[in-house]
Amino acid sequence: MKGENRMKLWLISQKINDDYDTYDCAVVAAPDMWTAKTMHPSNGRTWKNGDDWDEYGSSWTNPNNVNTEFLGDAAYNIKQGVICASYHAG
């Protein structure tokens, strides 16, 4: 559909918190790279300036530490959110 804003798929990853009970990566649907970097793998909640993810413990990291890789365009019916995530349970 022409003119429609389509979500993009991103692989987000981090190596700061790599112990038990942490996420190391996720595939997310987001309109742009910065939005993808700011999404928490547990529920897609986006980081706001000043957040430190305290309510999630140390399971993720600040967006400045998140690596992103563009995977491709999402299907037209995909909404912003987490598609799948990798979690290392303790």
C-alpha positions, 0 to 999 in steps of 0.5 A, spaced: 500 500 500 503 506 497 504 511 502 503 507 508 508 507 514 510 500 514 514 497 520 521 495 519 524 489 523 530 490 527 535 485 531 537 488 537 542 486 542 547 488 548 553 485 551 553 489 558 548 485 562 550 478 560 549 474 567 543 469 568 536 473 568 538 477 562 536 478 555 541 478 550 537 480 544 530 480 540 527 481 534 523 487 534 518 491 529 519 499 529 519 504 525 526 506 525 533 504 528 532 509 534 525 506 536 528 499 536 534 501 540 529 504 546 525 497 546 525 493 552 525 485 550 520 483 555 514 487 553 516 492 548 516 498 553 520 504 550 525 507 554 524 514 556 530 519 558 532 518 565 529 511 565 534 506 568 530 499 567 530 499 575 523 495 575 526 490 570 533 489 574 539 488 570 536 484 565 537 489 559 541 496 558 541 503 556 539 504 549 546 507 548 549 500 549 544 497 544 546 494 537 541 494 532 541 490 525 536 492 520 533 485 518 527 488 513 520 490 512 515 487 516 508 485 513 503 490 513 499 488 519 505 488 524 504 493 529 510 496 533 513 491 538 517 485 540 517 479 535 521 474 539 527 475 545 532 471 547 532 470 555 538 467 559 534 464 565 538 463 572 
